[in-house]
Amino acid sequence: MRNFKSILKRLKKIWGQKRVWATCLICCMLVVSISGMVFPIRPNVVEVNGGIETEVILKRHYVCGDSTSEKQLMSHVTLQQLQQMYEGWNLKSYKDDKVVFEQEVWDLSPQCKKNGYFGISEDGYVTLFNGPPHLSEVIETFFQIDMESIRSSLPAEPISRLMNGMRVNDMAEYNSILSMLSPYSTD
């Protein structure tokens, strides 16, 4: 405080009659300096939920049509920090206590890799099932095929495998099966 008074005295001497302006200038500088300490200026920073606790939801959408969702609770984070943490993800929405990021994954989901089967649904559609087709838990439906055409073009063994379910473990098999069946599409 003593240092401040001496600075003020010197300014009054230098500016002489302009002391009113000098006092105003010094007061403004003091207010700006104090407000910068109390309320730090951070451009483009939005605190989520007042910076207290935020639910972060990570949604992954896989090429096979399957999706997964993961929830995390984070404390004292800003939206900018979250966007840096999840670089490469798309910010889908944010509200006071919840932020949702999404990501398109050009691979099969862990569930499809573990238990995915291609088959033909009862109405003739090429379908990806979670398990053998007779269990009928559909993950994704693709296109309807002409069964007459496929029976006249392919040997009985691949048709039988398709009817009972063709296991798919990776993207190569996934693409191979779809490309093998696409010429028989009725769409």
ABEGO torsion letter per residue (X at the ends): XAAAAAAAAAAAAAAEAAAAAAAAAAAAAAAAAAAAAABBBBBGBBBBGGGBBBBBBBBBBBAAGBBBBBBBBBBGBBAAAAAAAABGBBBABBBAABBBBBBBBBBBBAAAAAABBBBBBAAGBBBBBBEBAAAGBBABBBBBBBAAAAAAABBAAAAAAAAAEBBBABAAAAAAAAAAAAAABAX
